[in-house]
Amino acid sequence: MIEVSLVKTVADFGLLLTFANGEQRHFDMRPYLHYPVFRRLENPAFFALARVDYSTVTWPGEIDIAPETLYHKSVSLARADTISAA
């Protein structure tokens, strides 16, 4: 089971995620903002209200995203560091 244990919002609608297994990953929310359920997240102040509930990322108004999506569509921070160093 994939579980998010910590979330931090960053510039350009990014999420820095820590998973229960200790892995840290970056998730880009920009491709999802055009979906009606996520439109409220286009407001940076509202986006910054992200928190972890029920082992995934949630926002007020019962907005959430599946932890499996967060994991499989994100980039490992270790890999991101390797790519940027190249």
Secondary structure, DSSP 8 states (H G I E B T S, - for coil): ---EEEEEEETTTEEEEEETTS-EEEEE-GGGTTSGGGGGGGSHHHHTT-EEETTEEEETTTEEE-HHHHHHTSEEHHHHHHHHH-
